[in-house]
């Protein structure tokens, strides 16, 4: 993660101006925080493309992200919006950076086992992580975060070259306090800026 100076609007514009950032949103209550991430990136001059799983659309509508990014939102592998190439390939190949926020327990498991059966995992399966950083921002209940399967998947994804920010400790929507809460949007944007600069 970078220092707080990267949150200065001028510094953020240096990092994100004219960069294409793909924001992947999966189905957890922390989806509302993803709206702030998309807004911050757009204000910094990034070309933001939002991809949502179907469960994510039940928390916040695609229209919210379309308004914040100024771009169409991708929600289905069967939906073709703007490319002559297979859409998941063109989205992956054109990205300068990718962030998954929130990254649910289910998403971690899909990535760790190589599944590509929703729009988010399909696009991520086509990202070359040697040239394009992918940042995961886990978000889930404290018990879900502590599960051996989740910790095993996190270790595997670290080894596979994914970067992580969080999770933090704190109050959760399930009325518990503990680890698993998604990092705050500013921390996620700062971590992503560091990956682009690196």
KOLFI-317037 format. One record per atom (N, C-alpha, C): residue in three letters; atom name; x, y, z. Coordinates in steps of 0.02 Angstrom, whole numbers, padded with zeros to 5 digits, m for minus. Example, Ala and Ser with C-alpha at 12.3 -4.5 7.8 and 13.67 -1.06 7.14 Angstrom:
<atoms>
("ALA", "N", (00660, m00284, 00390))
("ALA", "CA", (00615, m00225, 00390))
("ALA", "C", (00660, m00165, 00390))
("SER", "N", (00642, m00112, 00354))
("SER", "CA", (00684, m00053, 00357))
("SER", "C", (00645, 00002, 00394))
</atoms>
This chain:
<atoms>
("UNK", "N", (00042, m00059, 00000))
("UNK", "CA", (00000, 00000, 00000))
("UNK", "C", (00044, 00062, 00000))
("UNK", "N", (00018, 00117, m00029))
("UNK", "CA", (00056, 00178, m00034))
("UNK", "C", (00041, 00223, 00025))
("UNK", "N", (00078, 00279, 00028))
("UNK", "CA", (00065, 00326, 00083))
("UNK", "C", (00003, 00368, 00067))
("UNK", "N", (m00019, 00405, 00118))
("UNK", "CA", (m00081, 00443, 00110))
("UNK", "C", (m00076, 00498, 00058))
("UNK", "N", (m00016, 00517, 00038))
("UNK", "CA", (m00008, 00570, m00012))
("UNK", "C", (m00041, 00551, m00078))
("UNK", "N", (m00046, 00486, m00092))
("UNK", "CA", (m00076, 00466, m00155))
("UNK", "C", (m00150, 00482, m00157))
("UNK", "N", (m00181, 00499, m00100))
("UNK", "CA", (m00252, 00517, m00099))
("UNK", "C", (m00262, 00590, m00117))
("UNK", "N", (m00209, 00629, m00122))
("UNK", "CA", (m00214, 00697, m00147))
("UNK", "C", (m00241, 00695, m00218))
("UNK", "N", (m00292, 00736, m00235))
("UNK", "CA", (m00322, 00733, m00301))
("UNK", "C", (m00272, 00739, m00358))
("UNK", "N", (m00221, 00782, m00349))
("UNK", "CA", (m00171, 00789, m00402))
("UNK", "C", (m00130, 00726, m00411))
("UNK", "N", (m00111, 00695, m00356))
("UNK", "CA", (m00072, 00633, m00359))
("UNK", "C", (m00114, 00576, m00389))
("UNK", "N", (m00178, 00573, m00369))
("UNK", "CA", (m00221, 00522, m00397))
("UNK", "C", (m00229, 00531, m00472))
("UNK", "N", (m00235, 00593, m00494))
("UNK", "CA", (m00241, 00606, m00566))
("UNK", "C", (m00178, 00583, m00603))
("UNK", "N", (m00120, 00592, m00571))
("UNK", "CA", (m00057, 00568, m00602))
("UNK", "C", (m00058, 00492, m00610))
("UNK", "N", (m00084, 00457, m00561))
("UNK", "CA", (m00084, 00384, m00562))
("UNK", "C", (m00139, 00356, m00608))
("UNK", "N", (m00198, 00386, m00605))
("UNK", "CA", (m00255, 00356, m00639))
("UNK", "C", (m00277, 00391, m00703))
("UNK", "N", (m00252, 00451, m00716))
("UNK", "CA", (m00272, 00487, m00776))
("UNK", "C", (m00259, 00446, m00839))
("UNK", "N", (m00310, 00437, m00880))
("UNK", "CA", (m00306, 00400, m00943))
("UNK", "C", (m00290, 00326, m00933))
("UNK", "N", (m00297, 00300, m00873))
("UNK", "CA", (m00289, 00228, m00861))
("UNK", "C", (m00357, 00195, m00861))
("UNK", "N", (m00361, 00135, m00888))
("UNK", "CA", (m00424, 00098, m00886))
("UNK", "C", (m00423, 00053, m00825))
("UNK", "N", (m00470, 00064, m00781))
("UNK", "CA", (m00475, 00024, m00720))
("UNK", "C", (m00541, m00014, m00722))
("UNK", "N", (m00537, m00079, m00714))
("UNK", "CA", (m00596, m00121, m00711))
("UNK", "C", (m00613, m00133, m00637))
("UNK", "N", (m00674, m00115, m00618))
("UNK", "CA", (m00697, m00125, m00550))
("UNK", "C", (m00748, m00182, m00551))
("UNK", "N", (m00731, m00237, m00518))
("UNK", "CA", (m00775, m00295, m00514))
("UNK", "C", (m00811, m00294, m00447))
("UNK", "N", (m00876, m00302, m00450))
("UNK", "CA", (m00918, m00296, m00390))
("UNK", "C", (m00956, m00361, m00381))
("UNK", "N", (m00946, m00393, m00323))
("UNK", "CA", (m00981, m00455, m00309))
("UNK", "C", (m01032, m00445, m00253))
("UNK", "N", (m01072, m00496, m00240))
("UNK", "CA", (m01133, m00488, m00201))
("UNK", "C", (m01127, m00490, m00126))
("UNK", "N", (m01105, m00436, m00096))
("UNK", "CA", (m01104, m00430, m00023))
("UNK", "C", (m01130, m00361, m00004))
("UNK", "N", (m01149, m00353, 00058))
("UNK", "CA", (m01178, m00290, 00081))
("UNK", "C", (m01129, m00231, 00071))
("UNK", "N", (m01065, m00245, 00069))
("UNK", "CA", (m01015, m00191, 00060))
("UNK", "C", (m01016, m00162, m00011))
("UNK", "N", (m01061, m00186, m00054))
("UNK", "CA", (m01067, m00158, m00121))
("UNK", "C", (m01075, m00082, m00119))
("UNK", "N", (m01109, m00056, m00068))
("UNK", "CA", (m01119, 00016, m00065))
("UNK", "C", (m01053, 00054, m00064))
("UNK", "N", (m01001, 00025, m00035))
("UNK", "CA", (m00936, 00058, m00033))
("UNK", "C", (m00903, 00060, m00102))
("UNK", "N", (m00921, 00012, m00145))
("UNK", "CA", (m00892, 00011, m00212))
("UNK", "C", (m00912, 00072, m00252))
("UNK", "N", (m00971, 00100, m00237))
("UNK", "CA", (m00992, 00161, m00271))
("UNK", "C", (m00942, 00218, m00258))
("UNK", "N", (m00918, 00223, m00198))
("UNK", "CA", (m00868, 00275, m00182))
("UNK", "C", (m00803, 00262, m00219))
("UNK", "N", (m00783, 00199, m00224))
("UNK", "CA", (m00721, 00182, m00261))
("UNK", "C", (m00727, 00204, m00334))
("UNK", "N", (m00783, 00187, m00366))
("UNK", "CA", (m00793, 00205, m00435))
("UNK", "C", (m00793, 00281, m00443))
("UNK", "N", (m00826, 00317, m00398))
("UNK", "CA", (m00828, 00389, m00401))
("UNK", "C", (m00758, 00420, m00394))
("UNK", "N", (m00719, 00395, m00345))
("UNK", "CA", (m00651, 00422, m00335))
("UNK", "C", (m00607, 00410, m00398))
("UNK", "N", (m00612, 00351, m00427))
("UNK", "CA", (m00572, 00336, m00486))
("UNK", "C", (m00593, 00380, m00545))
("UNK", "N", (m00658, 00388, m00555))
("UNK", "CA", (m00682, 00430, m00610))
("UNK", "C", (m00659, 00503, m00600))
("UNK", "N", (m00662, 00528, m00538))
("UNK", "CA", (m00641, 00596, m00524))
("UNK", "C", (m00566, 00605, m00537))
("UNK", "N", (m00528, 00550, m00530))
("UNK", "CA", (m00456, 00553, m00542))
("UNK", "C", (m00439, 00546, m00617))
("UNK", "N", (m00490, 00540, m00659))
("UNK", "CA", (m00478, 00537, m00731))
("UNK", "C", (m00472, 00467, m00760))
("UNK", "N", (m00485, 00416, m00720))
("UNK", "CA", (m00481, 00347, m00745))
("UNK", "C", (m00540, 00333, m00790))
("UNK", "N", (m00529, 00290, m00839))
("UNK", "CA", (m00582, 00262, m00881))
("UNK", "C", (m00606, 00200, m00844))
("UNK", "N", (m00662, 00205, m00808))
("UNK", "CA", (m00684, 00152, m00763))
("UNK", "C", (m00736, 00109, m00797))
("UNK", "N", (m00725, 00043, m00796))
("UNK", "CA", (m00774, m00005, m00821))
("UNK", "C", (m00795, m00048, m00763))
("UNK", "N", (m00860, m00052, m00751))
("UNK", "CA", (m00886, m00089, m00694))
("UNK", "C", (m00917, m00155, m00718))
("UNK", "N", (m00899, m00209, m00683))
("UNK", "CA", (m00926, m00275, m00696))
("UNK", "C", (m00959, m00298, m00632))
("UNK", "N", (m01021, m00323, m00637))
("UNK", "CA", (m01058, m00345, m00577))
("UNK", "C", (m01081, m00417, m00585))
("UNK", "N", (m01079, m00454, m00530))
("UNK", "CA", (m01113, m00518, m00530))
("UNK", "C", (m01188, m00505, m00521))
("UNK", "N", (m01227, m00555, m00539))
("UNK", "CA", (m01300, m00547, m00531))
("UNK", "C", (m01319, m00534, m00458))
("UNK", "N", (m01290, m00571, m00409))
("UNK", "CA", (m01306, m00555, m00339))
("UNK", "C", (m01289, m00483, m00319))
("UNK", "N", (m01236, m00455, m00348))
("UNK", "CA", (m01218, m00385, m00331))
("UNK", "C", (m01273, m00337, m00351))
("UNK", "N", (m01307, m00352, m00407))
("UNK", "CA", (m01359, m00306, m00431))
("UNK", "C", (m01420, m00305, m00385))
("UNK", "N", (m01423, m00353, m00338))
("UNK", "CA", (m01479, m00354, m00291))
("UNK", "C", (m01467, m00305, m00232))
("UNK", "N", (m01405, m00283, m00224))
("UNK", "CA", (m01388, m00235, m00172))
("UNK", "C", (m01388, m00163, m00199))
("UNK", "N", (m01357, m00153, m00257))
("UNK", "CA", (m01354, m00087, m00288))
("UNK", "C", (m01365, m00098, m00363))
("UNK", "N", (m01405, m00056, m00394))
("UNK", "CA", (m01421, m00068, m00465))
("UNK", "C", (m01363, m00048, m00510))
("UNK", "N", (m01358, m00079, m00569))
("UNK", "CA", (m01308, m00059, m00617))
("UNK", "C", (m01313, 00015, m00636))
("UNK", "N", (m01373, 00043, m00634))
("UNK", "CA", (m01382, 00113, m00652))
("UNK", "C", (m01340, 00159, m00608))
("UNK", "N", (m01332, 00142, m00544))
("UNK", "CA", (m01290, 00182, m00499))
("UNK", "C", (m01219, 00185, m00525))
("UNK", "N", (m01191, 00128, m00543))
("UNK", "CA", (m01122, 00126, m00567))
("UNK", "C", (m01116, 00156, m00637))
("UNK", "N", (m01167, 00150, m00677))
("UNK", "CA", (m01166, 00182, m00743))
("UNK", "C", (m01162, 00257, m00735))
("UNK", "N", (m01202, 00284, m00689))
("UNK", "CA", (m01201, 00357, m00678))
("UNK", "C", (m01133, 00380, m00652))
("UNK", "N", (m01103, 00342, m00607))
("UNK", "CA", (m01039, 00362, m00577))
("UNK", "C", (m00981, 00355, m00625))
("UNK", "N", (m00982, 00303, m00667))
("UNK", "CA", (m00926, 00290, m00712))
("UNK", "C", (m00935, 00324, m00780))
("UNK", "N", (m00998, 00338, m00799))
("UNK", "CA", (m01011, 00366, m00865))
("UNK", "C", (m01004, 00314, m00920))
("UNK", "N", (m01006, 00251, m00901))
("UNK", "CA", (m00998, 00195, m00948))
("UNK", "C", (m01051, 00142, m00936))
("UNK", "N", (m01064, 00100, m00987))
("UNK", "CA", (m01109, 00044, m00975))
("UNK", "C", (m01081, m00003, m00922))
("UNK", "N", (m01124, m00039, m00888))
("UNK", "CA", (m01105, m00087, m00837))
("UNK", "C", (m01117, m00157, m00864))
("UNK", "N", (m01069, m00201, m00852))
("UNK", "CA", (m01072, m00269, m00877))
("UNK", "C", (m01098, m00316, m00822))
("UNK", "N", (m01151, m00353, m00837))
("UNK", "CA", (m01180, m00396, m00787))
("UNK", "C", (m01189, m00468, m00811))
("UNK", "N", (m01178, m00482, m00875))
("UNK", "CA", (m01191, m00549, m00901))
("UNK", "C", (m01141, m00567, m00955))
("UNK", "N", (m01116, m00629, m00953))
("UNK", "CA", (m01072, m00652, m01008))
("UNK", "C", (m01107, m00651, m01075))
("UNK", "N", (m01173, m00651, m01076))
("UNK", "CA", (m01211, m00655, m01138))
("UNK", "C", (m01229, m00586, m01165))
("UNK", "N", (m01210, m00535, m01129))
("UNK", "CA", (m01225, m00466, m01149))
("UNK", "C", (m01164, m00439, m01187))
("UNK", "N", (m01174, m00414, m01247))
("UNK", "CA", (m01118, m00388, m01287))
("UNK", "C", (m01127, m00314, m01295))
("UNK", "N", (m01080, m00274, m01270))
("UNK", "CA", (m01091, m00202, m01269))
("UNK", "C", (m01050, m00164, m01320))
("UNK", "N", (m00983, m00174, m01322))
("UNK", "CA", (m00944, m00126, m01361))
("UNK", "C", (m00882, m00153, m01394))
("UNK", "N", (m00875, m00217, m01405))
("UNK", "CA", (m00813, m00242, m01434))
("UNK", "C", (m00827, m00292, m01488))
("UNK", "N", (m00785, m00291, m01540))
("UNK", "CA", (m00790, m00342, m01592))
("UNK", "C", (m00760, m00408, m01568))
("UNK", "N", (m00714, m00404, m01521))
("UNK", "CA", (m00683, m00464, m01492))
("UNK", "C", (m00730, m00493, m01440))
("UNK", "N", (m00718, m00556, m01419))
("UNK", "CA", (m00756, m00581, m01362))
("UNK", "C", (m00749, m00532, m01304))
("UNK", "N", (m00805, m00513, m01276))
("UNK", "CA", (m00806, m00457, m01229))
("UNK", "C", (m00762, m00467, m01168))
("UNK", "N", (m00762, m00528, m01140))
("UNK", "CA", (m00720, m00539, m01080))
("UNK", "C", (m00646, m00533, m01097))
("UNK", "N", (m00628, m00552, m01158))
("UNK", "CA", (m00557, m00546, m01178))
("UNK", "C", (m00539, m00473, m01187))
("UNK", "N", (m00581, m00434, m01220))
("UNK", "CA", (m00564, m00364, m01232))
("UNK", "C", (m00562, m00324, m01167))
("UNK", "N", (m00608, m00338, m01121))
("UNK", "CA", (m00607, m00303, m01056))
("UNK", "C", (m00543, m00319, m01018))
("UNK", "N", (m00524, m00383, m01017))
("UNK", "CA", (m00463, m00403, m00981))
("UNK", "C", (m00401, m00374, m01013))
("UNK", "N", (m00397, m00377, m01079))
("UNK", "CA", (m00336, m00355, m01114))
("UNK", "C", (m00327, m00280, m01111))
("UNK", "N", (m00381, m00243, m01107))
("UNK", "CA", (m00375, m00170, m01108))
("UNK", "C", (m00366, m00139, m01039))
("UNK", "N", (m00370, m00179, m00987))
("UNK", "CA", (m00366, m00152, m00919))
("UNK", "C", (m00294, m00136, m00899))
("UNK", "N", (m00285, m00079, m00867))
("UNK", "CA", (m00220, m00063, m00837))
("UNK", "C", (m00216, m00088, m00766))
("UNK", "N", (m00274, m00098, m00735))
("UNK", "CA", (m00278, m00125, m00667))
("UNK", "C", (m00350, m00148, m00655))
("UNK", "N", (m00357, m00196, m00609))
("UNK", "CA", (m00422, m00223, m00592))
("UNK", "C", (m00427, m00225, m00516))
("UNK", "N", (m00486, m00208, m00490))
("UNK", "CA", (m00499, m00214, m00419))
("UNK", "C", (m00565, m00250, m00410))
("UNK", "N", (m00568, m00296, m00362))
("UNK", "CA", (m00629, m00332, m00345))
("UNK", "C", (m00650, m00309, m00276))
("UNK", "N", (m00705, m00271, m00272))
("UNK", "CA", (m00727, m00243, m00208))
("UNK", "C", (m00803, m00236, m00209))
("UNK", "N", (m00837, m00270, m00166))
("UNK", "CA", (m00811, m00320, m00118))
("UNK", "C", (m00794, m00385, m00152))
("UNK", "N", (m00746, m00421, m00124))
("UNK", "CA", (m00729, m00488, m00147))
("UNK", "C", (m00755, m00537, m00094))
("UNK", "N", (m00809, m00570, m00111))
("UNK", "CA", (m00842, m00614, m00063))
("UNK", "C", (m00806, m00680, m00054))
("UNK", "N", (m00827, m00718, m00004))
("UNK", "CA", (m00801, m00786, 00006))
("UNK", "C", (m00811, m00828, m00057))
("UNK", "N", (m00869, m00822, m00087))
("UNK", "CA", (m00884, m00859, m00148))
("UNK", "C", (m00837, m00839, m00205))
("UNK", "N", (m00824, m00775, m00213))
("UNK", "CA", (m00778, m00753, m00266))
("UNK", "C", (m00708, m00779, m00254))
("UNK", "N", (m00684, m00776, m00192))
("UNK", "CA", (m00618, m00804, m00177))
("UNK", "C", (m00614, m00878, m00197))
("UNK", "N", (m00667, m00915, m00182))
("UNK", "CA", (m00668, m00987, m00199))
("UNK", "C", (m00669, m00997, m00274))
("UNK", "N", (m00707, m00957, m00310))
("UNK", "CA", (m00710, m00963, m00383))
("UNK", "C", (m00641, m00950, m00414))
("UNK", "N", (m00608, m00897, m00391))
("UNK", "CA", (m00542, m00881, m00419))
("UNK", "C", (m00491, m00934, m00401))
("UNK", "N", (m00493, m00959, m00340))
("UNK", "CA", (m00443, m01009, m00318))
("UNK", "C", (m00451, m01074, m00355))
("UNK", "N", (m00511, m01090, m00377))
("UNK", "CA", (m00523, m01154, m00411))
("UNK", "C", (m00528, m01146, m00487))
("UNK", "N", (m00517, m01086, m00512))
("UNK", "CA", (m00515, m01076, m00584))
("UNK", "C", (m00582, m01076, m00619))
("UNK", "N", (m00636, m01059, m00582))
("UNK", "CA", (m00701, m01056, m00614))
("UNK", "C", (m00710, m00991, m00653))
("UNK", "N", (m00752, m00994, m00703))
("UNK", "CA", (m00764, m00935, m00746))
("UNK", "C", (m00837, m00935, m00767))
("UNK", "N", (m00883, m00941, m00719))
("UNK", "CA", (m00953, m00950, m00735))
("UNK", "C", (m00997, m00891, m00716))
("UNK", "N", (m00968, m00834, m00699))
("UNK", "CA", (m01006, m00772, m00695))
("UNK", "C", (m00964, m00718, m00728))
("UNK", "N", (m00991, m00659, m00737))
("UNK", "CA", (m00956, m00608, m00775))
("UNK", "C", (m00890, m00588, m00743))
("UNK", "N", (m00889, m00583, m00677))
("UNK", "CA", (m00827, m00562, m00642))
("UNK", "C", (m00773, m00616, m00649))
("UNK", "N", (m00788, m00678, m00632))
("UNK", "CA", (m00737, m00730, m00637))
("UNK", "C", (m00715, m00742, m00709))
("UNK", "N", (m00761, m00734, m00756))
("UNK", "CA", (m00744, m00743, m00827))
("UNK", "C", (m00693, m00692, m00850))
("UNK", "N", (m00704, m00628, m00834))
("UNK", "CA", (m00656, m00577, m00853))
("UNK", "C", (m00590, m00587, m00817))
("UNK", "N", (m00592, m00602, m00752))
("UNK", "CA", (m00530, m00612, m00715))
("UNK", "C", (m00491, m00672, m00742))
("UNK", "N", (m00524, m00721, m00768))
("UNK", "CA", (m00489, m00779, m00796))
("UNK", "C", (m00447, m00761, m00856))
("UNK", "N", (m00463, m00703, m00888))
("UNK", "CA", (m00427, m00683, m00949))
("UNK", "C", (m00376, m00627, m00936))
("UNK", "N", (m00368, m00606, m00873))
("UNK", "CA", (m00320, m00554, m00857))
("UNK", "C", (m00250, m00584, m00849))
("UNK", "N", (m00201, m00555, m00884))
("UNK", "CA", (m00131, m00576, m00876))
("UNK", "C", (m00103, m00539, m00815))
("UNK", "N", (m00098, m00574, m00758))
("UNK", "CA", (m00077, m00541, m00696))
("UNK", "C", (m00002, m00525, m00696))
("UNK", "N", (00035, m00547, m00745))
("UNK", "CA", (00105, m00527, m00749))
("UNK", "C", (00112, m00455, m00775))
("UNK", "N", (00061, m00431, m00810))
("UNK", "CA", (00064, m00363, m00837))
("UNK", "C", (00009, m00318, m00808))
("UNK", "N", (m00044, m00348, m00780))
("UNK", "CA", (m00100, m00309, m00755))
("UNK", "C", (m00114, m00328, m00682))
("UNK", "N", (m00103, m00281, m00636))
("UNK", "CA", (m00116, m00298, m00565))
("UNK", "C", (m00190, m00308, m00551))
("UNK", "N", (m00205, m00357, m00508))
("UNK", "CA", (m00273, m00371, m00486))
("UNK", "C", (m00273, m00367, m00410))
("UNK", "N", (m00314, m00322, m00384))
("UNK", "CA", (m00318, m00310, m00312))
("UNK", "C", (m00385, m00337, m00286))
("UNK", "N", (m00382, m00378, m00235))
("UNK", "CA", (m00442, m00407, m00204))
("UNK", "C", (m00454, m00374, m00137))
("UNK", "N", (m00516, m00353, m00125))
("UNK", "CA", (m00535, m00322, m00061))
("UNK", "C", (m00588, m00367, m00028))
("UNK", "N", (m00566, m00416, 00011))
("UNK", "CA", (m00614, m00464, 00041))
("UNK", "C", (m00664, m00429, 00087))
("UNK", "N", (m00725, m00458, 00088))
("UNK", "CA", (m00778, m00431, 00132))
("UNK", "C", (m00824, m00489, 00149))
("UNK", "N", (m00829, m00504, 00214))
("UNK", "CA", (m00873, m00558, 00235))
("UNK", "C", (m00877, m00559, 00311))
("UNK", "N", (m00922, m00599, 00336))
("UNK", "CA", (m00931, m00610, 00408))
("UNK", "C", (m00866, m00638, 00438))
("UNK", "N", (m00854, m00622, 00502))
("UNK", "CA", (m00791, m00644, 00534))
("UNK", "C", (m00783, m00720, 00534))
("UNK", "N", (m00837, m00757, 00543))
("UNK", "CA", (m00832, m00830, 00543))
("UNK", "C", (m00815, m00855, 00473))
("UNK", "N", (m00847, m00825, 00422))
("UNK", "CA", (m00832, m00844, 00353))
("UNK", "C", (m00759, m00830, 00336))
("UNK", "N", (m00733, m00772, 00360))
("UNK", "CA", (m00663, m00755, 00347))
("UNK", "C", (m00615, m00805, 00380))
("UNK", "N", (m00634, m00830, 00439))
("UNK", "CA", (m00589, m00874, 00476))
("UNK", "C", (m00593, m00947, 00454))
("UNK", "N", (m00639, m00964, 00410))
("UNK", "CA", (m00646, m01033, 00388))
("UNK", "C", (m00581, m01058, 00357))
("UNK", "N", (m00561, m01120, 00371))
("UNK", "CA", (m00500, m01147, 00341))
("UNK", "C", (m00501, m01143, 00264))
("UNK", "N", (m00559, m01154, 00234))
("UNK", "CA", (m00563, m01151, 00161))
("UNK", "C", (m00547, m01081, 00135))
("UNK", "N", (m00574, m01030, 00170))
("UNK", "CA", (m00561, m00961, 00149))
("UNK", "C", (m00487, m00945, 00156))
("UNK", "N", (m00457, m00963, 00213))
("UNK", "CA", (m00386, m00949, 00222))
("UNK", "C", (m00342, m00987, 00173))
("UNK", "N", (m00362, m01047, 00157))
("UNK", "CA", (m00326, m01086, 00106))
("UNK", "C", (m00331, m01052, 00038))
("UNK", "N", (m00391, m01029, 00021))
("UNK", "CA", (m00400, m00994, m00043))
("UNK", "C", (m00360, m00930, m00046))
("UNK", "N", (m00357, m00893, 00009))
("UNK", "CA", (m00318, m00831, 00011))
("UNK", "C", (m00244, m00846, m00001))
("UNK", "N", (m00218, m00897, 00033))
("UNK", "CA", (m00147, m00915, 00022))
("UNK", "C", (m00135, m00934, m00051))
("UNK", "N", (m00180, m00972, m00079))
("UNK", "CA", (m00173, m00993, m00149))
("UNK", "C", (m00174, m00933, m00196))
("UNK", "N", (m00218, m00887, m00183))
("UNK", "CA", (m00223, m00829, m00227))
("UNK", "C", (m00163, m00782, m00219))
("UNK", "N", (m00136, m00776, m00158))
("UNK", "CA", (m00072, m00740, m00150))
("UNK", "C", (m00019, m00772, m00194))
("UNK", "N", (m00014, m00838, m00190))
("UNK", "CA", (00036, m00874, m00230))
("UNK", "C", (00025, m00865, m00305))
("UNK", "N", (m00038, m00857, m00324))
("UNK", "CA", (m00055, m00849, m00395))
("UNK", "C", (m00044, m00778, m00420))
("UNK", "N", (m00024, m00732, m00376))
("UNK", "CA", (m00007, m00665, m00398))
("UNK", "C", (m00059, m00611, m00386))
("UNK", "N", (m00113, m00628, m00350))
("UNK", "CA", (m00162, m00576, m00333))
("UNK", "C", (m00136, m00535, m00275))
("UNK", "N", (m00153, m00471, m00275))
("UNK", "CA", (m00137, m00427, m00218))
("UNK", "C", (m00200, m00420, m00175))
("UNK", "N", (m00190, m00406, m00111))
("UNK", "CA", (m00246, m00399, m00064))
("UNK", "C", (m00242, m00333, m00026))
("UNK", "N", (m00300, m00306, m00010))
("UNK", "CA", (m00305, m00251, 00037))
("UNK", "C", (m00360, m00270, 00086))
("UNK", "N", (m00343, m00268, 00151))
("UNK", "CA", (m00391, m00290, 00202))
("UNK", "C", (m00395, m00365, 00203))
("UNK", "N", (m00446, m00390, 00239))
("UNK", "CA", (m00501, m00353, 00268))
("UNK", "C", (m00481, m00319, 00334))
("UNK", "N", (m00523, m00273, 00355))
("UNK", "CA", (m00513, m00238, 00418))
("UNK", "C", (m00553, m00271, 00473))
("UNK", "N", (m00541, m00250, 00534))
("UNK", "CA", (m00583, m00271, 00590))
("UNK", "C", (m00633, m00215, 00604))
("UNK", "N", (m00693, m00236, 00625))
("UNK", "CA", (m00742, m00185, 00642))
("UNK", "C", (m00812, m00213, 00642))
("UNK", "N", (m00860, m00168, 00648))
("UNK", "CA", (m00930, m00186, 00650))
("UNK", "C", (m00953, m00212, 00582))
("UNK", "N", (m00991, m00266, 00583))
("UNK", "CA", (m01014, m00297, 00521))
("UNK", "C", (m01091, m00296, 00519))
("UNK", "N", (m01118, m00301, 00459))
("UNK", "CA", (m01191, m00298, 00450))
("UNK", "C", (m01227, m00353, 00488))
("UNK", "N", (m01191, m00408, 00504))
("UNK", "CA", (m01221, m00463, 00542))
("UNK", "C", (m01223, m00449, 00617))
("UNK", "N", (m01204, m00387, 00636))
("UNK", "CA", (m01204, m00365, 00706))
("UNK", "C", (m01149, m00397, 00747))
("UNK", "N", (m01096, m00417, 00714))
("UNK", "CA", (m01036, m00442, 00748))
("UNK", "C", (m00980, m00392, 00738))
("UNK", "N", (m00929, m00398, 00780))
("UNK", "CA", (m00869, m00357, 00773))
("UNK", "C", (m00810, m00404, 00767))
("UNK", "N", (m00770, m00395, 00715))
("UNK", "CA", (m00713, m00439, 00705))
("UNK", "C", (m00683, m00429, 00636))
("UNK", "N", (m00636, m00472, 00617))
("UNK", "CA", (m00605, m00466, 00551))
("UNK", "C", (m00653, m00489, 00496))
("UNK", "N", (m00646, m00458, 00438))
("UNK", "CA", (m00688, m00476, 00381))
("UNK", "C", (m00720, m00417, 00347))
("UNK", "N", (m00721, m00361, 00382))
("UNK", "CA", (m00751, m00300, 00355))
("UNK", "C", (m00708, m00274, 00297))
("UNK", "N", (m00740, m00254, 00242))
("UNK", "CA", (m00702, m00229, 00185))
("UNK", "C", (m00664, m00166, 00204))
("UNK", "N", (m00604, m00159, 00177))
("UNK", "CA", (m00565, m00098, 00186))
("UNK", "C", (m00605, m00039, 00161))
("UNK", "N", (m00589, 00020, 00188))
("UNK", "CA", (m00625, 00080, 00167))
("UNK", "C", (m00605, 00100, 00095))
("UNK", "N", (m00650, 00132, 00059))
("UNK", "CA", (m00636, 00150, m00011))
("UNK", "C", (m00570, 00187, m00021))
("UNK", "N", (m00554, 00233, 00024))
("UNK", "CA", (m00492, 00272, 00016))
("UNK", "C", (m00431, 00227, 00021))
("UNK", "N", (m00434, 00177, 00066))
("UNK", "CA", (m00378, 00131, 00072))
("UNK", "C", (m00372, 00087, 00010))
("UNK", "N", (m00428, 00068, m00018))
("UNK", "CA", (m00427, 00026, m00079))
("UNK", "C", (m00400, 00066, m00138))
("UNK", "N", (m00422, 00128, m00146))
("UNK", "CA", (m00397, 00169, m00201))
("UNK", "C", (m00322, 00182, m00192))
("UNK", "N", (m00300, 00195, m00131))
("UNK", "CA", (m00229, 00205, m00118))
("UNK", "C", (m00188, 00143, m00134))
("UNK", "N", (m00213, 00085, m00114))
("UNK", "CA", (m00177, 00022, m00130))
("UNK", "C", (m00173, 00011, m00205))
("UNK", "N", (m00227, 00026, m00240))
("UNK", "CA", (m00227, 00017, m00313))
("UNK", "C", (m00179, 00066, m00346))
("UNK", "N", (m00176, 00128, m00321))
("UNK", "CA", (m00128, 00176, m00347))
("UNK", "C", (m00057, 00151, m00339))
("UNK", "N", (m00042, 00120, m00282))
("UNK", "CA", (00024, 00093, m00271))
("UNK", "C", (00040, 00037, m00319))
("UNK", "N", (m00008, m00005, m00335))
("UNK", "CA", (00004, m00059, m00383))
("UNK", "C", (00017, m00033, m00454))
("UNK", "N", (m00020, 00019, m00472))
("UNK", "CA", (m00009, 00048, m00539))
("UNK", "C", (00060, 00080, m00543))
("UNK", "N", (00081, 00111, m00488))
("UNK", "CA", (00146, 00145, m00488))
("UNK", "C", (00204, 00095, m00486))
("UNK", "N", (00190, 00034, m00458))
("UNK", "CA", (00243, m00013, m00446))
("UNK", "C", (00273, m00046, m00506))
</atoms>
